[in-house]
Amino acid sequence: MIRSREIVRESRDAVIAETFGAGRAAANPYGPTSKRHIFWQHGADQARAAATRLLQIGA
C-alpha cells in the first residue's frame, strides 16, 4: 500500500478510537512541516467530519 494511504488510515483509526471508544485524543505524531503531517491531518479531518455526520443521524 502507498505510504500516504497508510498514514491517512492511521489517522482515521485514531479519530475513530477517540470518538467511539475510550481512546485518548488523536494527536498528529508528525512534524508540522512534513508531508506526513499533511496526510495525517487530512485523514483526521475526513474522519471527524464523517463521525459528526454519523452522530447527527443517530441523534
C-alpha distance matrix in Angstrom:
0.0 3.8 6.2 8.5 6.9 6.9 10.4 11.5 10.8 12.6 15.4 15.8 16.2 18.8 20.7 20.9 22.2 24.6 25.9 26.2 26.5 28.6 25.8 26.7 26.2 22.7 22.9 20.6 20.1 19.4 22.2 23.5 23.3 19.6 16.8 14.9 18.1 17.9 14.4 15.5 18.8 17.6 15.6 18.7 21.1 19.5 19.6 23.2 24.3 23.0 24.7 27.8 28.1 27.6 30.3 32.6 32.4 33.1 36.0
3.8 0.0 3.8 5.5 5.5 6.6 9.0 10.2 10.9 12.6 14.7 15.7 16.8 18.8 20.5 21.3 22.9 24.7 26.1 26.9 27.4 29.3 26.3 26.7 25.7 22.0 21.7 19.0 18.6 17.3 19.7 20.8 20.2 16.5 13.5 12.1 15.5 15.0 11.8 13.5 16.7 15.5 14.2 17.5 19.6 18.4 19.1 22.4 23.5 22.7 24.6 27.5 27.8 27.9 30.5 32.6 32.7 33.7 36.4
6.2 3.8 0.0 3.8 5.4 5.0 6.3 8.7 9.8 10.5 12.6 14.3 15.3 16.7 18.7 20.0 21.2 22.7 24.5 25.7 25.8 27.3 24.1 24.1 23.1 19.4 18.7 15.8 15.1 13.7 16.2 17.6 17.2 13.5 10.9 9.0 12.4 12.7 9.7 11.0 14.5 14.0 12.9 15.8 18.2 17.7 18.2 21.2 22.7 22.4 23.9 26.7 27.6 27.7 29.9 32.2 32.7 33.5 35.9
8.5 5.5 3.8 0.0 3.8 5.4 5.1 6.3 8.6 9.8 10.8 12.5 14.3 15.5 16.8 18.5 20.1 21.3 22.7 24.2 24.8 26.5 23.3 23.1 21.6 17.8 17.1 14.1 14.2 12.6 14.9 15.5 15.3 11.8 8.7 7.1 10.1 9.5 6.3 8.3 11.4 10.5 9.9 13.0 15.0 14.5 15.5 18.4 19.7 19.7 21.4 23.9 24.8 25.3 27.5 29.5 30.2 31.3 33.6
6.9 5.5 5.4 3.8 0.0 3.8 5.4 5.0 6.1 8.5 9.9 10.5 12.2 14.2 15.4 16.3 18.2 19.9 20.9 22.0 22.8 24.9 22.0 22.4 21.1 17.4 17.5 15.1 15.7 14.9 17.7 18.2 18.4 15.2 12.1 10.2 12.5 11.8 8.0 9.2 12.2 10.7 8.9 12.2 14.3 13.0 13.6 17.0 18.1 17.4 19.2 22.0 22.6 22.7 25.2 27.3 27.6 28.6 31.1
6.9 6.6 5.0 5.4 3.8 0.0 3.8 5.5 5.1 6.1 8.7 9.9 10.5 12.3 14.4 15.3 16.5 18.4 20.0 20.9 21.0 22.8 19.8 20.2 19.4 15.9 16.0 13.8 13.8 13.5 16.8 18.0 18.6 15.3 12.9 10.0 12.4 12.8 9.3 9.2 12.7 12.3 10.0 12.5 15.4 14.5 14.2 17.4 19.2 18.5 19.6 22.7 23.6 23.3 25.5 28.0 28.4 29.0 31.5
10.4 9.0 6.3 5.1 5.4 3.8 0.0 3.8 5.4 5.0 6.3 8.7 9.9 10.6 12.5 14.3 15.4 16.6 18.4 20.0 20.2 21.6 18.3 18.1 16.8 13.1 12.7 10.2 10.4 10.1 13.3 14.4 15.3 12.2 10.2 6.9 8.8 9.6 6.4 5.6 9.3 9.6 7.8 9.9 12.9 12.9 12.8 15.5 17.6 17.6 18.5 21.2 22.6 22.7 24.5 26.9 27.8 28.5 30.6
11.5 10.2 8.7 6.3 5.0 5.5 3.8 0.0 3.8 5.4 5.2 6.2 8.7 9.9 10.7 12.3 14.3 15.4 16.5 18.1 18.9 20.9 17.9 18.0 16.4 12.7 13.0 10.9 12.4 12.2 15.1 15.4 16.5 13.9 11.4 8.9 9.8 9.3 5.7 5.2 7.9 7.0 4.5 7.3 9.9 9.3 9.5 12.5 14.1 14.0 15.3 18.0 19.1 19.4 21.4 23.6 24.4 25.3 27.5
10.8 10.9 9.8 8.6 6.1 5.1 5.4 3.8 0.0 3.8 5.4 5.1 6.1 8.6 9.9 10.5 12.2 14.2 15.3 16.1 16.7 18.9 16.2 17.0 16.1 12.7 13.9 12.6 13.7 14.4 17.7 18.4 19.8 17.1 14.9 11.9 12.9 13.0 9.5 8.2 10.9 10.2 6.9 8.8 11.8 10.6 9.5 12.9 14.8 13.8 14.6 17.8 18.8 18.4 20.4 23.0 23.5 24.0 26.4
12.6 12.6 10.5 9.8 8.5 6.1 5.0 5.4 3.8 0.0 3.8 5.5 5.2 6.3 8.8 10.0 10.7 12.4 14.4 15.5 15.4 16.9 13.8 14.2 13.5 10.1 11.0 10.0 10.5 11.9 15.5 16.7 18.5 15.9 14.5 11.0 11.6 12.8 9.9 7.4 10.4 11.1 8.1 8.7 12.4 12.3 10.7 13.3 16.0 15.5 15.6 18.6 20.3 19.8 21.3 24.1 25.0 25.1 27.2
15.4 14.7 12.6 10.8 9.9 8.7 6.3 5.2 5.4 3.8 0.0 3.8 5.4 5.0 6.3 8.6 9.9 10.5 12.2 14.2 14.6 16.0 12.9 12.8 11.2 7.6 8.5 7.7 9.6 11.0 14.2 14.7 17.0 15.0 13.7 10.6 10.0 10.8 8.5 5.4 7.3 8.4 5.6 5.1 8.9 9.4 8.1 10.1 13.0 13.1 13.1 15.8 17.8 17.8 19.0 21.6 22.9 23.2 25.0
15.8 15.7 14.3 12.5 10.5 9.9 8.7 6.2 5.1 5.5 3.8 0.0 3.8 5.4 5.2 6.1 8.5 9.8 10.4 11.9 13.0 15.2 12.8 13.5 12.2 9.2 11.2 11.1 13.3 14.7 17.9 18.1 20.3 18.3 16.6 13.7 13.3 13.3 10.7 8.3 9.4 9.2 5.6 5.3 8.4 7.7 5.4 8.2 10.7 10.0 10.1 13.2 14.8 14.4 16.0 18.7 19.6 19.9 22.0
16.2 16.8 15.3 14.3 12.2 10.5 9.9 8.7 6.1 5.2 5.4 3.8 0.0 3.8 5.5 5.1 6.1 8.5 9.9 10.5 10.6 12.8 10.3 11.8 11.5 9.0 11.6 12.1 13.5 15.7 19.2 20.0 22.3 20.2 18.9 15.6 15.4 16.1 13.5 10.7 12.3 12.8 9.2 8.6 11.9 11.3 8.4 10.7 13.6 12.4 11.6 15.0 16.8 15.6 16.8 20.0 20.7 20.4 22.6
18.8 18.8 16.7 15.5 14.2 12.3 10.6 9.9 8.6 6.3 5.0 5.4 3.8 0.0 3.8 5.5 5.2 6.1 8.7 10.2 9.9 11.1 8.0 8.5 7.9 5.3 8.1 9.4 11.0 13.7 17.0 17.8 20.6 19.0 18.3 15.0 14.0 15.3 13.5 10.0 11.1 12.7 9.8 7.8 11.3 12.0 9.1 10.2 13.7 13.5 12.1 14.9 17.4 16.6 17.1 20.2 21.6 21.2 22.8
20.7 20.5 18.7 16.8 15.4 14.4 12.5 10.7 9.9 8.8 6.3 5.2 5.5 3.8 0.0 3.8 5.4 4.9 6.0 8.4 9.4 11.1 8.8 9.2 7.7 5.6 8.9 10.4 13.1 15.4 18.3 18.4 21.3 20.1 19.2 16.3 14.8 15.4 13.8 10.6 10.5 11.6 8.9 6.1 8.8 9.5 6.4 6.6 10.3 10.3 8.6 11.2 13.9 13.4 13.7 16.7 18.3 18.1 19.5
20.9 21.3 20.0 18.5 16.3 15.3 14.3 12.3 10.5 10.0 8.6 6.1 5.1 5.5 3.8 0.0 3.8 5.4 5.1 5.8 7.2 10.0 8.6 10.5 10.1 8.8 12.4 14.0 16.3 18.7 21.8 22.0 24.8 23.3 22.1 19.1 18.1 18.5 16.4 13.5 13.8 14.2 11.0 9.1 11.3 10.8 7.1 8.0 11.0 9.7 7.6 10.9 13.0 11.5 12.1 15.5 16.5 15.8 17.7
22.2 22.9 21.2 20.1 18.2 16.5 15.4 14.3 12.2 10.7 9.9 8.5 6.1 5.2 5.4 3.8 0.0 3.8 5.6 5.6 4.8 6.8 5.1 7.6 8.4 8.1 11.7 14.0 15.6 18.6 21.8 22.5 25.5 24.1 23.4 20.1 19.1 20.1 18.3 15.0 15.6 16.7 13.6 11.4 14.1 14.2 10.6 11.1 14.4 13.4 10.9 13.8 16.3 14.5 14.4 18.0 19.2 17.9 19.5
24.6 24.7 22.7 21.3 19.9 18.4 16.6 15.4 14.2 12.4 10.5 9.8 8.5 6.1 4.9 5.4 3.8 0.0 3.8 6.0 5.8 6.5 4.7 5.7 5.4 6.2 9.9 12.8 15.0 18.0 20.8 21.1 24.4 23.5 23.2 20.2 18.4 19.5 18.4 14.9 14.6 16.2 13.8 10.7 12.9 13.9 10.6 9.8 13.3 13.3 10.4 12.5 15.6 14.5 13.6 17.0 18.8 17.7 18.6
25.9 26.1 24.5 22.7 20.9 20.0 18.4 16.5 15.3 14.4 12.2 10.4 9.9 8.7 6.0 5.1 5.6 3.8 0.0 3.8 6.0 7.9 7.8 9.2 8.5 9.1 12.8 15.4 18.1 20.8 23.5 23.3 26.5 25.7 25.0 22.2 20.4 20.9 19.6 16.5 15.8 16.6 14.2 11.3 12.6 13.0 9.6 8.2 11.2 10.8 7.4 9.2 12.3 11.0 9.8 13.2 15.1 14.0 14.9
26.2 26.9 25.7 24.2 22.0 20.9 20.0 18.1 16.1 15.5 14.2 11.9 10.5 10.2 8.4 5.8 5.6 6.0 3.8 0.0 3.8 7.0 8.1 10.7 11.3 12.0 15.8 18.3 20.5 23.4 26.3 26.5 29.6 28.4 27.6 24.6 23.2 23.7 22.0 19.0 18.7 19.3 16.5 14.0 15.5 15.3 11.6 11.0 13.6 12.2 8.7 11.0 13.3 10.9 9.9 13.7 14.8 12.9 14.3
26.5 27.4 25.8 24.8 22.8 21.0 20.2 18.9 16.7 15.4 14.6 13.0 10.6 9.9 9.4 7.2 4.8 5.8 6.0 3.8 0.0 3.7 5.3 8.7 10.4 11.6 15.3 18.1 19.7 22.9 26.0 26.6 29.8 28.6 28.0 24.8 23.6 24.6 22.9 19.6 19.8 20.9 18.0 15.5 17.7 17.7 14.0 13.7 16.7 15.5 12.2 14.6 17.0 14.7 13.6 17.4 18.4 16.3 17.6
28.6 29.3 27.3 26.5 24.9 22.8 21.6 20.9 18.9 16.9 16.0 15.2 12.8 11.1 11.1 10.0 6.8 6.5 7.9 7.0 3.7 0.0 3.8 6.7 9.3 11.5 14.8 18.0 19.3 22.9 25.7 26.6 30.0 29.0 28.9 25.6 24.1 25.6 24.3 20.8 20.9 22.6 20.0 17.2 19.4 20.1 16.5 15.8 19.1 18.4 15.0 17.0 19.8 17.8 16.3 19.8 21.3 19.1 19.8
25.8 26.3 24.1 23.3 22.0 19.8 18.3 17.9 16.2 13.8 12.9 12.8 10.3 8.0 8.8 8.6 5.1 4.7 7.8 8.1 5.3 3.8 0.0 3.7 6.6 8.2 11.4 14.5 15.6 19.1 22.1 23.1 26.4 25.4 25.4 22.1 20.6 22.4 21.1 17.5 17.9 19.9 17.3 14.6 17.2 18.2 14.9 14.4 18.0 17.7 14.8 16.9 19.9 18.4 17.3 20.9 22.5 20.8 21.7
26.7 26.7 24.1 23.1 22.4 20.2 18.1 18.0 17.0 14.2 12.8 13.5 11.8 8.5 9.2 10.5 7.6 5.7 9.2 10.7 8.7 6.7 3.7 0.0 3.8 6.4 8.8 12.3 13.4 17.0 19.6 20.6 24.1 23.4 23.9 20.7 18.9 20.9 20.3 16.5 16.6 19.1 17.2 14.1 16.6 18.4 15.5 14.6 18.3 18.7 16.0 17.7 21.0 20.1 18.9 22.1 24.2 22.9 23.4
26.2 25.7 23.1 21.6 21.1 19.4 16.8 16.4 16.1 13.5 11.2 12.2 11.5 7.9 7.7 10.1 8.4 5.4 8.5 11.3 10.4 9.3 6.6 3.8 0.0 3.8 6.2 9.8 11.8 15.1 17.4 17.8 21.4 21.0 21.5 18.7 16.3 18.1 17.9 14.2 13.6 16.3 14.8 11.4 13.6 15.8 13.4 12.0 15.7 16.8 14.4 15.7 19.2 18.9 17.8 20.6 23.1 22.2 22.6
22.7 22.0 19.4 17.8 17.4 15.9 13.1 12.7 12.7 10.1 7.6 9.2 9.0 5.3 5.6 8.8 8.1 6.2 9.1 12.0 11.6 11.5 8.2 6.4 3.8 0.0 3.8 6.8 9.1 12.1 14.7 15.2 18.5 17.8 18.0 15.1 13.0 14.6 14.2 10.4 10.2 12.9 11.4 8.2 11.0 13.2 11.0 10.4 14.2 15.2 13.5 15.2 18.4 18.4 18.0 20.8 23.0 22.6 23.4
22.9 21.7 18.7 17.1 17.5 16.0 12.7 13.0 13.9 11.0 8.5 11.2 11.6 8.1 8.9 12.4 11.7 9.9 12.8 15.8 15.3 14.8 11.4 8.8 6.2 3.8 0.0 3.8 6.1 9.0 11.2 11.8 15.3 14.9 15.7 13.0 10.5 12.8 13.1 9.4 9.2 12.7 12.0 9.3 11.8 14.6 13.3 12.8 16.2 17.8 16.6 18.0 21.2 21.5 21.3 23.8 26.2 26.1 26.7
20.6 19.0 15.8 14.1 15.1 13.8 10.2 10.9 12.6 10.0 7.7 11.1 12.1 9.4 10.4 14.0 14.0 12.8 15.4 18.3 18.1 18.0 14.5 12.3 9.8 6.8 3.8 0.0 3.8 5.6 8.1 8.8 12.0 11.2 12.0 9.3 6.8 9.5 10.0 6.6 7.0 10.6 10.5 8.8 11.3 14.0 13.5 13.7 16.7 18.3 17.9 19.5 22.3 22.9 23.2 25.5 27.7 28.0 28.9
20.1 18.6 15.1 14.2 15.7 13.8 10.4 12.4 13.7 10.5 9.6 13.3 13.5 11.0 13.1 16.3 15.6 15.0 18.1 20.5 19.7 19.3 15.6 13.4 11.8 9.1 6.1 3.8 0.0 3.8 6.9 9.2 11.9 10.7 12.1 9.1 7.6 11.1 11.5 8.6 10.1 13.5 13.2 12.0 14.9 17.3 16.6 17.2 20.3 21.6 21.1 22.9 25.7 26.1 26.4 28.9 31.0 31.1 32.1
19.4 17.3 13.7 12.6 14.9 13.5 10.1 12.2 14.4 11.9 11.0 14.7 15.7 13.7 15.4 18.7 18.6 18.0 20.8 23.4 22.9 22.9 19.1 17.0 15.1 12.1 9.0 5.6 3.8 0.0 3.8 6.5 8.4 7.0 8.7 6.3 5.0 8.8 9.8 8.0 9.6 12.7 13.2 12.9 15.3 17.6 17.8 18.5 21.2 22.7 22.8 24.5 27.0 27.8 28.4 30.6 32.6 33.1 34.2
22.2 19.7 16.2 14.9 17.7 16.8 13.3 15.1 17.7 15.5 14.2 17.9 19.2 17.0 18.3 21.8 21.8 20.8 23.5 26.3 26.0 25.7 22.1 19.6 17.4 14.7 11.2 8.1 6.9 3.8 0.0 3.8 5.6 5.6 8.7 7.9 6.0 9.4 11.5 10.5 11.1 14.2 15.6 15.2 17.0 19.7 20.3 20.6 23.0 25.0 25.3 26.5 29.1 30.2 30.7 32.7 34.9 35.6 36.4
23.5 20.8 17.6 15.5 18.2 18.0 14.4 15.4 18.4 16.7 14.7 18.1 20.0 17.8 18.4 22.0 22.5 21.1 23.3 26.5 26.6 26.6 23.1 20.6 17.8 15.2 11.8 8.8 9.2 6.5 3.8 0.0 3.8 5.7 8.4 8.6 5.7 7.8 10.9 10.4 9.8 12.7 14.9 14.4 15.3 18.3 19.5 19.4 21.4 23.8 24.3 25.1 27.6 29.2 29.7 31.2 33.6 34.6 35.3
23.3 20.2 17.2 15.3 18.4 18.6 15.3 16.5 19.8 18.5 17.0 20.3 22.3 20.6 21.3 24.8 25.5 24.4 26.5 29.6 29.8 30.0 26.4 24.1 21.4 18.5 15.3 12.0 11.9 8.4 5.6 3.8 0.0 3.8 6.9 8.6 7.0 8.2 11.4 12.1 11.9 14.1 16.5 16.8 17.6 20.1 21.7 22.1 23.7 26.0 27.0 27.8 30.0 31.7 32.5 33.9 36.1 37.3 38.2
19.6 16.5 13.5 11.8 15.2 15.3 12.2 13.9 17.1 15.9 15.0 18.3 20.2 19.0 20.1 23.3 24.1 23.5 25.7 28.4 28.6 29.0 25.4 23.4 21.0 17.8 14.9 11.2 10.7 7.0 5.6 5.7 3.8 0.0 3.8 5.3 5.3 6.9 9.1 10.1 11.0 12.8 14.8 15.7 16.9 19.0 20.4 21.4 23.1 24.9 26.0 27.3 29.3 30.7 31.8 33.5 35.4 36.5 37.7
16.8 13.5 10.9 8.7 12.1 12.9 10.2 11.4 14.9 14.5 13.7 16.6 18.9 18.3 19.2 22.1 23.4 23.2 25.0 27.6 28.0 28.9 25.4 23.9 21.5 18.0 15.7 12.0 12.1 8.7 8.7 8.4 6.9 3.8 0.0 3.8 5.3 5.1 6.4 8.6 9.9 10.7 12.6 14.3 15.4 16.8 18.6 20.0 21.4 22.9 24.4 25.9 27.5 28.8 30.4 31.9 33.5 34.9 36.3
14.9 12.1 9.0 7.1 10.2 10.0 6.9 8.9 11.9 11.0 10.6 13.7 15.6 15.0 16.3 19.1 20.1 20.2 22.2 24.6 24.8 25.6 22.1 20.7 18.7 15.1 13.0 9.3 9.1 6.3 7.9 8.6 8.6 5.3 3.8 0.0 3.8 5.4 5.1 6.0 8.4 9.8 10.7 12.2 14.1 15.5 16.5 18.2 20.0 21.2 22.3 24.2 26.0 26.9 28.3 30.3 31.8 32.8 34.4
18.1 15.5 12.4 10.1 12.5 12.4 8.8 9.8 12.9 11.6 10.0 13.3 15.4 14.0 14.8 18.1 19.1 18.4 20.4 23.2 23.6 24.1 20.6 18.9 16.3 13.0 10.5 6.8 7.6 5.0 6.0 5.7 7.0 5.3 5.3 3.8 0.0 3.8 5.5 5.1 6.0 8.5 10.0 10.5 12.1 14.2 15.3 16.3 18.2 20.0 20.8 22.3 24.4 25.6 26.6 28.4 30.3 31.3 32.5
17.9 15.0 12.7 9.5 11.8 12.8 9.6 9.3 13.0 12.8 10.8 13.3 16.1 15.3 15.4 18.5 20.1 19.5 20.9 23.7 24.6 25.6 22.4 20.9 18.1 14.6 12.8 9.5 11.1 8.8 9.4 7.8 8.2 6.9 5.1 5.4 3.8 0.0 3.8 5.5 5.2 6.1 8.7 9.9 10.5 12.3 14.3 15.3 16.6 18.4 19.9 21.1 22.8 24.3 25.7 27.1 28.9 30.3 31.6
14.4 11.8 9.7 6.3 8.0 9.3 6.4 5.7 9.5 9.9 8.5 10.7 13.5 13.5 13.8 16.4 18.3 18.4 19.6 22.0 22.9 24.3 21.1 20.3 17.9 14.2 13.1 10.0 11.5 9.8 11.5 10.9 11.4 9.1 6.4 5.1 5.5 3.8 0.0 3.8 5.5 5.1 6.3 8.6 10.0 10.7 12.4 14.3 15.6 16.7 18.3 20.1 21.5 22.6 24.4 26.0 27.4 28.7 30.4
15.5 13.5 11.0 8.3 9.2 9.2 5.6 5.2 8.2 7.4 5.4 8.3 10.7 10.0 10.6 13.5 15.0 14.9 16.5 19.0 19.6 20.8 17.5 16.5 14.2 10.4 9.4 6.6 8.6 8.0 10.5 10.4 12.1 10.1 8.6 6.0 5.1 5.5 3.8 0.0 3.8 5.5 5.3 6.2 8.7 10.1 10.7 12.3 14.4 15.5 16.4 18.3 20.2 21.0 22.4 24.4 25.9 26.9 28.4
18.8 16.7 14.5 11.4 12.2 12.7 9.3 7.9 10.9 10.4 7.3 9.4 12.3 11.1 10.5 13.8 15.6 14.6 15.8 18.7 19.8 20.9 17.9 16.6 13.6 10.2 9.2 7.0 10.1 9.6 11.1 9.8 11.9 11.0 9.9 8.4 6.0 5.2 5.5 3.8 0.0 3.8 5.5 5.0 6.1 8.6 9.8 10.4 12.2 14.2 15.1 16.3 18.4 19.8 20.8 22.5 24.4 25.6 26.7
17.6 15.5 14.0 10.5 10.7 12.3 9.6 7.0 10.2 11.1 8.4 9.2 12.8 12.7 11.6 14.2 16.7 16.2 16.6 19.3 20.9 22.6 19.9 19.1 16.3 12.9 12.7 10.6 13.5 12.7 14.2 12.7 14.1 12.8 10.7 9.8 8.5 6.1 5.1 5.5 3.8 0.0 3.8 5.5 5.2 6.3 8.7 10.0 10.8 12.4 14.3 15.5 16.8 18.5 20.1 21.4 23.0 24.6 26.0
15.6 14.2 12.9 9.9 8.9 10.0 7.8 4.5 6.9 8.1 5.6 5.6 9.2 9.8 8.9 11.0 13.6 13.8 14.2 16.5 18.0 20.0 17.3 17.2 14.8 11.4 12.0 10.5 13.2 13.2 15.6 14.9 16.5 14.8 12.6 10.7 10.0 8.7 6.3 5.3 5.5 3.8 0.0 3.8 5.5 5.2 6.2 8.6 10.0 10.6 12.2 14.2 15.5 16.4 18.2 20.0 21.3 22.5 24.3
18.7 17.5 15.8 13.0 12.2 12.5 9.9 7.3 8.8 8.7 5.1 5.3 8.6 7.8 6.1 9.1 11.4 10.7 11.3 14.0 15.5 17.2 14.6 14.1 11.4 8.2 9.3 8.8 12.0 12.9 15.2 14.4 16.8 15.7 14.3 12.2 10.5 9.9 8.6 6.2 5.0 5.5 3.8 0.0 3.8 5.4 5.1 6.1 8.6 9.9 10.4 12.1 14.2 15.1 16.2 18.2 20.0 20.9 22.2
21.1 19.6 18.2 15.0 14.3 15.4 12.9 9.9 11.8 12.4 8.9 8.4 11.9 11.3 8.8 11.3 14.1 12.9 12.6 15.5 17.7 19.4 17.2 16.6 13.6 11.0 11.8 11.3 14.9 15.3 17.0 15.3 17.6 16.9 15.4 14.1 12.1 10.5 10.0 8.7 6.1 5.2 5.5 3.8 0.0 3.8 5.5 5.2 6.2 8.6 9.9 10.6 12.4 14.2 15.4 16.6 18.6 20.1 21.1
19.5 18.4 17.7 14.5 13.0 14.5 12.9 9.3 10.6 12.3 9.4 7.7 11.3 12.0 9.5 10.8 14.2 13.9 13.0 15.3 17.7 20.1 18.2 18.4 15.8 13.2 14.6 14.0 17.3 17.6 19.7 18.3 20.1 19.0 16.8 15.5 14.2 12.3 10.7 10.1 8.6 6.3 5.2 5.4 3.8 0.0 3.8 5.5 5.2 6.2 8.6 10.0 10.8 12.3 14.3 15.5 16.8 18.5 20.1
19.6 19.1 18.2 15.5 13.6 14.2 12.8 9.5 9.5 10.7 8.1 5.4 8.4 9.1 6.4 7.1 10.6 10.6 9.6 11.6 14.0 16.5 14.9 15.5 13.4 11.0 13.3 13.5 16.6 17.8 20.3 19.5 21.7 20.4 18.6 16.5 15.3 14.3 12.4 10.7 9.8 8.7 6.2 5.1 5.5 3.8 0.0 3.8 5.4 5.1 6.0 8.5 9.9 10.4 12.1 14.1 15.3 16.4 18.2
23.2 22.4 21.2 18.4 17.0 17.4 15.5 12.5 12.9 13.3 10.1 8.2 10.7 10.2 6.6 8.0 11.1 9.8 8.2 11.0 13.7 15.8 14.4 14.6 12.0 10.4 12.8 13.7 17.2 18.5 20.6 19.4 22.1 21.4 20.0 18.2 16.3 15.3 14.3 12.3 10.4 10.0 8.6 6.1 5.2 5.5 3.8 0.0 3.8 5.5 5.1 6.1 8.6 9.8 10.4 12.2 14.3 15.3 16.3
24.3 23.5 22.7 19.7 18.1 19.2 17.6 14.1 14.8 16.0 13.0 10.7 13.6 13.7 10.3 11.0 14.4 13.3 11.2 13.6 16.7 19.1 18.0 18.3 15.7 14.2 16.2 16.7 20.3 21.2 23.0 21.4 23.7 23.1 21.4 20.0 18.2 16.6 15.6 14.4 12.2 10.8 10.0 8.6 6.2 5.2 5.4 3.8 0.0 3.8 5.5 5.1 6.3 8.6 10.0 10.7 12.5 14.4 15.5
23.0 22.7 22.4 19.7 17.4 18.5 17.6 14.0 13.8 15.5 13.1 10.0 12.4 13.5 10.3 9.7 13.4 13.3 10.8 12.2 15.5 18.4 17.7 18.7 16.8 15.2 17.8 18.3 21.6 22.7 25.0 23.8 26.0 24.9 22.9 21.2 20.0 18.4 16.7 15.5 14.2 12.4 10.6 9.9 8.6 6.2 5.1 5.5 3.8 0.0 3.8 5.4 5.1 6.2 8.6 9.9 10.7 12.4 14.3
24.7 24.6 23.9 21.4 19.2 19.6 18.5 15.3 14.6 15.6 13.1 10.1 11.6 12.1 8.6 7.6 10.9 10.4 7.4 8.7 12.2 15.0 14.8 16.0 14.4 13.5 16.6 17.9 21.1 22.8 25.3 24.3 27.0 26.0 24.4 22.3 20.8 19.9 18.3 16.4 15.1 14.3 12.2 10.4 9.9 8.6 6.0 5.1 5.5 3.8 0.0 3.8 5.4 5.0 6.1 8.6 9.9 10.5 12.2
27.8 27.5 26.7 23.9 22.0 22.7 21.2 18.0 17.8 18.6 15.8 13.2 15.0 14.9 11.2 10.9 13.8 12.5 9.2 11.0 14.6 17.0 16.9 17.7 15.7 15.2 18.0 19.5 22.9 24.5 26.5 25.1 27.8 27.3 25.9 24.2 22.3 21.1 20.1 18.3 16.3 15.5 14.2 12.1 10.6 10.0 8.5 6.1 5.1 5.4 3.8 0.0 3.8 5.4 5.2 6.2 8.7 9.9 10.6
28.1 27.8 27.6 24.8 22.6 23.6 22.6 19.1 18.8 20.3 17.8 14.8 16.8 17.4 13.9 13.0 16.3 15.6 12.3 13.3 17.0 19.8 19.9 21.0 19.2 18.4 21.2 22.3 25.7 27.0 29.1 27.6 30.0 29.3 27.5 26.0 24.4 22.8 21.5 20.2 18.4 16.8 15.5 14.2 12.4 10.8 9.9 8.6 6.3 5.1 5.4 3.8 0.0 3.8 5.5 5.1 6.3 8.7 10.0
27.6 27.9 27.7 25.3 22.7 23.3 22.7 19.4 18.4 19.8 17.8 14.4 15.6 16.6 13.4 11.5 14.5 14.5 11.0 10.9 14.7 17.8 18.4 20.1 18.9 18.4 21.5 22.9 26.1 27.8 30.2 29.2 31.7 30.7 28.8 26.9 25.6 24.3 22.6 21.0 19.8 18.5 16.4 15.1 14.2 12.3 10.4 9.8 8.6 6.2 5.0 5.4 3.8 0.0 3.8 5.4 5.2 6.3 8.7
30.3 30.5 29.9 27.5 25.2 25.5 24.5 21.4 20.4 21.3 19.0 16.0 16.8 17.1 13.7 12.1 14.4 13.6 9.8 9.9 13.6 16.3 17.3 18.9 17.8 18.0 21.3 23.2 26.4 28.4 30.7 29.7 32.5 31.8 30.4 28.3 26.6 25.7 24.4 22.4 20.8 20.1 18.2 16.2 15.4 14.3 12.1 10.4 10.0 8.6 6.1 5.2 5.5 3.8 0.0 3.8 5.4 5.1 6.1
32.6 32.6 32.2 29.5 27.3 28.0 26.9 23.6 23.0 24.1 21.6 18.7 20.0 20.2 16.7 15.5 18.0 17.0 13.2 13.7 17.4 19.8 20.9 22.1 20.6 20.8 23.8 25.5 28.9 30.6 32.7 31.2 33.9 33.5 31.9 30.3 28.4 27.1 26.0 24.4 22.5 21.4 20.0 18.2 16.6 15.5 14.1 12.2 10.7 9.9 8.6 6.2 5.1 5.4 3.8 0.0 3.8 5.4 5.2
32.4 32.7 32.7 30.2 27.6 28.4 27.8 24.4 23.5 25.0 22.9 19.6 20.7 21.6 18.3 16.5 19.2 18.8 15.1 14.8 18.4 21.3 22.5 24.2 23.1 23.0 26.2 27.7 31.0 32.6 34.9 33.6 36.1 35.4 33.5 31.8 30.3 28.9 27.4 25.9 24.4 23.0 21.3 20.0 18.6 16.8 15.3 14.3 12.5 10.7 9.9 8.7 6.3 5.2 5.4 3.8 0.0 3.8 5.6
33.1 33.7 33.5 31.3 28.6 29.0 28.5 25.3 24.0 25.1 23.2 19.9 20.4 21.2 18.1 15.8 17.9 17.7 14.0 12.9 16.3 19.1 20.8 22.9 22.2 22.6 26.1 28.0 31.1 33.1 35.6 34.6 37.3 36.5 34.9 32.8 31.3 30.3 28.7 26.9 25.6 24.6 22.5 20.9 20.1 18.5 16.4 15.3 14.4 12.4 10.5 9.9 8.7 6.3 5.1 5.4 3.8 0.0 3.8
36.0 36.4 35.9 33.6 31.1 31.5 30.6 27.5 26.4 27.2 25.0 22.0 22.6 22.8 19.5 17.7 19.5 18.6 14.9 14.3 17.6 19.8 21.7 23.4 22.6 23.4 26.7 28.9 32.1 34.2 36.4 35.3 38.2 37.7 36.3 34.4 32.5 31.6 30.4 28.4 26.7 26.0 24.3 22.2 21.1 20.1 18.2 16.3 15.5 14.3 12.2 10.6 10.0 8.7 6.1 5.2 5.6 3.8 0.0
